[in-house]
Amino acid sequence: MTNHFNMPFAPFIGINRHGQSFMLGCGFLRDEKEESFKWLFREFLKAMHGKQPTNIITDQDWAMRAAISSVFPDAVHRNCRWHVIKKANEKLGAFLGRNPGLAIEFNECIDESMTVEEFEAKWAELVLKWGLAAHETFAWLKKWAHTWVPCYFRHRFFPFMQSTQRSEGFNSVLKRYINPHNLIKHFVKQYEKIQEKMLGRESHADFRTEVLEVEPWSRFPIEKHALSIYTRDIYHRFRLEFELIGRYNVKLVGINMYLLVPNNQTCYPYGGRSYMVNANGGNDNYNCDCCKYERDGLLCCHVLKVFTHVGVDSIPERYILRRWTQQALEPVVQPVIPARDDVMPEESRMQLRFANLCTKFVNVAKIGSKSEQHEAIARRHIREMITEFAQLDKVKKRNTTSASKNSKSTSAPTAKRRANSGPTTTALVATATNFGNATAVTKKRKTTNSGPTPAAPTPPTSTRTTGWFKAEPSNMPPPSSTMAPIDQGHMVEPEEEAMVILDPPRSTTKGRKKGQFPSGIELQPKRVIACTLCNQLGHNSATCTSALGSGSLGKKF
């Protein structure tokens, strides 16, 4: 839609109790200005019945940031890390290529900083070592570090994500379902299909949680407890975390203080550093430096290692997040529908009669085709049946017409009295729609007057009459002089106006401009091909001059 109508597409993606992405809604914007984003967020807030999101992650758009701070003042806004690094890599590709070790230390500074103070210290060391004080791109990254560096959001709930990969994944699914040259009406239909597919995936995950059984990875009671409370997908995430407890050794360094030291060089995704766990068993309070529970709602492998070390057999109640459990959704009580007799719809009964008659007439056709006398008898009876069917339809139509006349005569006695008071004339009532170009619609009806027909008044050209009331001004031309006047004592029934859904104007240019700066991968030199016969550079064995001169095939066997 961005290419076809020049309208940016803005999806709202959430996470359900299985950790799956689902669509909260979407919108189309005419531009990417602050007022447009404010309108979008207000409409989204209205659709959510006034419930604001607690955490939002978007790309680095300053107009969107200003709109979020205005409409969702209590929400924590975070920029997508992938977009920030991608934008920086477009300018740092050549610089990082000339300094191979800089990228590794830069990622360690971003990923393994647990606190803001630790990040500041590592960044200062990085700038001093590589001489980055005067580099504009690194200065820009440091200036906006509070919007995307993970240590600034350690205590905020951003489950299983640091970027907008869920939204980008939805965009890729959308491209498979929707052609960018289709109309908006087609987009709405395809959007509903995607919604049904996502709901089907959620229903499948519910079935796996309720019906299918899973064999635990170990015999620890705490894992069996997690299997009984979490949904299947969340349990598998817990299980991956629980499998890492063998990567650390526990050391008691103080009262209720445990140091988790990796027994290997590194442990993905926590790196090679050690972590401190503060365990207060009396209050069921366990805190770790990695802050995984605050970020994802699941306990980390460091706390789970301490559980197995001190003998905790179940997850404390305070560390069980309800949204990841099997009881996250309230049971829906279906309304009690009173029992009704099984009555077949008229359409189904008609289809059944049609099938039975087709079977009978096939048998009649077989018998009637034996001779010309049989055929004449069959044709005579067919003509008689058609005549009787036509008479039956006329009787039904006559009964229906008489019933409708009786109902009109009982509901409108005043119209009957006026019909006997004078001659009958015909009036034309003109109406116009207010959508697109003005279109005149005429309707014939009978009116009665007790005296001679008055002169036709000239209606004003600045207003139009629709139904019982005078509508707003329009450019409707005056009616022709041959029109008879409208009876002032009779109310005109309102006309039905056609609703037409129009598409916005199409974009004159398609697509967006690509990046002007090549990435670091594109700046790397191409690999030079070496010949396998003469070991010289610049050609291969098929074009080798020495092989051609010696009469060989250009290959080694």
N, C-alpha and C positions, 0 to 999 in steps of 0.2 A: 504493500500500500504506500510505503514511502516513495517508491519509484514511480508508481502509476499516477497517484493523485497528489504527490508532494505533501503527504500528511504523515508525520512521525507516529509510530505505533508504540504505545506505552502499556505493557502488561503488568499486572499485579500478581506475584507468585508467592504462595505460602507453603508451609510444611505441615503435613498431617501427622497422625500419631504413629505411622509406620516410617516416618522419615522421608516420605515421598513428596514430590512437588505436586501442587494442585493450583488451579487458577481461581483467584479471587475476583478477577475482572480484567478489563482492558479498556483502552480509550484511544481515540484518534485526535491529534492536535493539528491545528492549522499552522502553528509555528512553535518554536521552542523558547518562548519568552516567559518571563516570570508570571505574568497574568494568566497565561494559558495553563501553566502548571498549577497555579492556585485554583483555577476553575476545576481542573481535573481532580485535585485532591479533595476539594469540597464535595464534589459529586461522589467520590469514593467514600468519603466519611458519611455522607447521607445514606448511601447504600448499605454501609455497615452499622446503621442505626446509632451513629455517634460514637462508636468505639474506636479510639485511636490506636494505631500500632505502637508497640513499645520500642521496636528496633527496625531500622530501615537501612538497606544497603543498595546503593545506586552507583552509576558511573560518575565521572568527575564533571558534573555540569553545574555551573555556579548559579544559573537561574533556578534550577531545580532545588539547590541547597537553600536559596532564599525562600522559595515557596514552601518547602518542608518546615523550616523554622517558623514560618508564619502560620501555617495551617495545623501542623502537628508540633506544638511547642514542647511537649513532654517526651517526644520520641528521640532516641539516640540514632543519629545519622552517621553512617559510615560509608566511605568511598571504596569502590571495588579495587582491590590490590592489583588484580591482573591488568586492568586498564591503566593504572598508574605506572606499573613497570613497563608495559608495552609502549606507552607514550615516552617514557624516559629512554627506553632502549633504542627508539628511533634516532635519538640524538647522541646516545652513548655507545652505539655499536662500534665505531672505529676506535674510540678511546678504550673500551674494554678489551678490544682485540689486541691493542698494543700493551695492555697490562693484564696478563692472564690470571694472576692470583687475586685481582681486585674483586671480580664477580663473586668468588667463593667467600671472601671475607665480608662482602656486602650482604650476602644472603644470611650468613651466620649472625651478623649484627641485627638483621630484621627478624629472623625466626627464633633465635635462642635468647633474646632479651626478655626476661620475665617481668621486669619493672621498668618504669620510665627512667629512673635514675641509672639503671644498668644500660639502657639504650643510649642515654646521653653520653655516658662514659665511653662506650664502645664506638659511638659515632665520632667523638672527639679524637680517639685513638686512630680511627680509620682515616680521618681527614689529615691528621698530622703525618701518618706514615706514607700516604700516597700523594700528599700535596694537593688536596682538593679544596683548599680555602677559597680560591678564586674561580672555581668552576661553577658556572651559572646553574647547570642542571642539578648538580648535587646540592647546591644552596636552595633551589626550588623544592627538591625532595625533602630536605630538612625543614623547610618553612611549613609545609603542609603535612608533616609526619603525623600530627595528631588526628588526621582524618583517615589514615589508612594503615599505619603500623600496628601490628597485633597487640603489642604490650599496652596500648592505650585502651583496648577493649577487652582486657583479660576478665573483667568482672561483669561483662555484658553478655546477654544471651543471644549468640549467633550460632545456632546448632549446625555443626558439620559443614561450615562454609566460611570463606573469607573473601569471596568475590561474588559476582552476579552470574555464576555458571549455571544456576537453575533457570534464570531468565533467558540466558543465551541458549540453553538446551531447549526451552520452550519455543524460541524463535526458529531453531532448526527443525523442530517437529512441525511448526506452522508452515514452513516453506515446503514440506512434503505434502501437505494437505491443500495448500492454496496457491494458485497461480497469481503472480503479482499483477497480471493484466485483467483479472476478473473484477466484477463489480462488488460493491459493498454488500449487496443483498446475498451474493454467493458467499462472501466472507462470513457472514453471520451463520449461514447454514453449516459451513465447514467448521466454524468455531464450536458450534453445538456438538458436532461429531467428535471433536477433540475432547470436549468436556465429558462426553459419554465414555470415551476410551479411558480417560483418567479415573473416572468413577468406577469403571470396570476393573482397573488395576487395584484400586483401593478395596473393592469387594473381594477380589482374589486374595489380597493380603489378609483380609478379615477371615476368609475361609481357612487359609493356612494357619492362622493363629488359633482358631477354634477347633479345627479338626485334626490337622496333621501333627504327628509327634516327632520330636527331635531328640537325638541321642546327645547327652551332654559331653563336652570335651574332656572333662575330668570328673572325679568323684568328690570334689569339694562341695560341702552343703551350700555354700554361698552361691555357687553357679546354678544349682538346682532351684534355689530360691529366685534367682533372676529369671530362670526359664519359666517359672510359674506366674510371674507378675508382668513381665514385659511382653510386648508384641513380638512376633517372630523376627521381623527385620531389626528391631531395636536390640533384641537378644543377640543376634549375630554381631552387631556392633559391640555389645558388651563382651561377647566371647572373644573377639579379636583383641580387645583390651586386656582381657583376663589371661590370654595366652602369653602376654609380655611379662608376666610376673617372674618368670624364670630368667629374665635378662638382668635382674637387679639383685644385689645383696643388701641385707638390712643390717644397719649398725645403730645401736642405742647410744646416743651422744648426750643425753640429758633426761630429765624427768618428762616422760611422755613426748620425747623428741627423737625421731628416727631419721637417719640419713640413708637414702637410697642411692647406692653406687652402682653404675652399670658394670657388669662382669665382662662385657665385650668393649670394643673400641667405641661403638656407637649403637644407639637403639632408635630406630625410626618409629615415630616421627619426633622423638624427644631429644635427639642429638646425643652427644657424648658427655653431657654435664650431669652432676648429681642433684638430687632433689631432697628437700627437707619436708617431712610430714609431722605436723603437730597433732598428736592423738590424745584426746581427753575422753577415755572410755566411759567415765561416769556420766558425762553429759551427751554421749554419742556425738562428739564434735571432732571431726577429722578434716584438717586443712592441709593442702599441698601447694607447693610453689607454682605448679603448672596451671592451676585454676581451671582444670578441665570441667569440673562439675558446674561451675558458674557459667562456663562458655557453652557446653553441650548438654548439660543436664544428666550426664553419666559420670560415675566415679572413674578415676584414672587408675592405671596399673600400679602406681606407687601406693595409693591408699589400699587397693586390693591386696597388694603384697603384705602390707602391715596387718590386714585382716587375717590372712592365713598365718602370719607369724604369731599374733597374739591370741588366735583362736576365736575370731568372730565368725559365726556360722550363717548369719543372715544380714541383709542390707538394712541399716537403720532406716526407720520410717521417714526421717527428715531428708534423706538422700534418695528418696523414690519420687521422681517427678511424675505427677499424675498424667501428664499429656503423653508419656511414653508407655503407659500401662494398658492392659486389656480393658480396664474399666474407665478409660478416658472419656468415652461418650456415654451420655445418659441413655438408658433404655427407652426406646420410643414405644409408647402405648398406642396401639392401633385402635381407632374408634370402632365401637361395636355397631355393626351394620345389621339391622333387623333382617331376619330370614324372609326371602321372597320365593314365590313359586317359580319354578323353572319354566319360563315362557319363551318360546323361540321367537326371535325378531321376525317381522314381516318380510324383510329382504331374504332372510335365510329360508323362510317357508316358501317364498316364490322360487328360489333356486332349487329347492327340493321338488316342488311340483314340476318345474321345468325338466329336471332329470328323469322323473318318473314318466312324464309324457313322451319324452324323447325315446325312452325304451319301448313304450307301447307303439309309437308311430313307426319305429323301425320294424317291429313285427308286422304291422299292417302293411308297410311297404313291401315286405317280402311276400306276403300273401297276394297283394294287389298286382304284383308284377308277373303273375303266372300266365295271365291271358289278357286280351283286350277287354273282355267282359268284366274281369276282376278290376281292371284299371278304371273302367267307366263307373263302376259302383263306388270305388274309393274316391274318385273326383267328385261325384255327386254329393257324397256325404261331406266332403271337405267344403264344397260351396255352401251347403246348408249350415255347417258349423260357423263359417265366416259370417254369414248373414245373421245368425243368432248372436254371435259375439258383438256385431255392430249394434244390433237392437239393444243388447244389454248395456253397452257403453252409453247409448243415448239416454236410456232410462236413468242411469246413475248420474249423468250430467244434468238432466232435468231436475232431479231431486236435490242435487247440490245447489243449483241456481235458485230454486224456490226457497230453500232454507236460508240462503244468504239474503234474499229480498225480505223475508220475514224479519230477520234480525235487524236489518237497516230500518224497516218501517217502525219497529218498536223503539229503537234508540233515537230516532230523529222525527218526532211528531211535528215540529215547527216547519221542517222542510216540506212536509206534505200539505200543510195549510198554505204555504206560499206558492206551491205549484198550482193551486186552484184559483189564485188571485189575479193572474194576468198572463199575457203571452210569454213565450220562452225565447230567450236570446242566447247567443254564444259569446263567451268572453275568453280572451287570451291573457294568461298570467305570465309575465316575464320575470325570470330570476337569473342571477349570474353568480358564478363561483369567484372566490377571491384567491385562487391558486393559479399561478402562471398567467397566461393571457385570459382576459375576461371573455366568457362564452355565454351567449344568451340561450336559455332553455325555455321552450314554450309548452304549455299544457292546456288542452281543451277541457272545458267543463261547462255545465249548463247552469244558468242563473235565471232568476225570474224577477220581473219588474212589474209593478202595479200600474205604471203609466208609460208615457213615451220615453224613448231612450234619450238621456241627456247628452249634450255635446261632450266629446272626449277631451278631458283636461290634458294639458301638456305636462308630463312628469319632469321633475328636475333632473338634470344630467349629472349632478355632483353626488347623488346618493343612489342606492339600489335597495329594492325591497326583496327580502328573502324570508319566507315564512310569515310569522306574525309581527315581526318587528322591523324597524328601519335600521339597516346595517351602516357600517362606516362608509365614508366617501369612497368612490371608485371612478374609473374612467369608462363606465358603461354608457354606450351611446343611447339616445332616447329611442323609445319604441316607434314603430312605423305609425303613420296617421291612420292606417286601415284597421288598427287594433281597436276593439271595443273597450269601453271603460270597465274597470274592475268594480264589481258590486261592493259598495261600501258596507253593506250589512252582513257580509259573509267573510269568515276568516279563511285565508289561503293556507293550505297544508304546506309544511316545509318540504323543500326538495332535497334529495340525497346528493351530496357533493362527492365526487370521486377523489380519493386520496392517492397521490402518486409520489413514490419515493424517488427522488432525483439524486444522482451522484454528484459529488463536488467536481469542480473543473480539474481536468487532467494536467499533469505536469508537462511542461515543454521540454524539460531535460530529464533524463532517467539516470538513476544511480547517483552515488556520491563520489567526491574526489578521493582518490586513494592517497595513502601516505606519501609525502614528498621526501622523506628520509628513509634510506634503506636500513634494514636491521643489521645486526652484527654478523648473522649467518650469511646474508647476501654479500657482505663486504669481504668475506674470506676468499682467497684466490682459488681458482679451479685446479683440480688435480691434473698433473702433467702425465700424459700417457707415454710409457716406455715400450720399445719394441722387444719382443721375446726372442728374436733371432740375433740381432746385433747389439741389444742392450743400449741403444741410443734413444734420446728423447725426441719428441715431435712427430713420430709416426708409429704405426703398428706393423704387425707381421704381414698384413695384406698388401701394404704399400711400400714395403721395405725394398730398396734398390738393390741391395746385395742379394736378396733372395730371387729377385727377378732376373738378375744377371746370371746367377748360378743355375736357374731353371727349376728351383724348388717350388713347392706349392704355397709357401708362405706360412707354414705351420710346423711346429715341432711335434713329432710322434715318439 
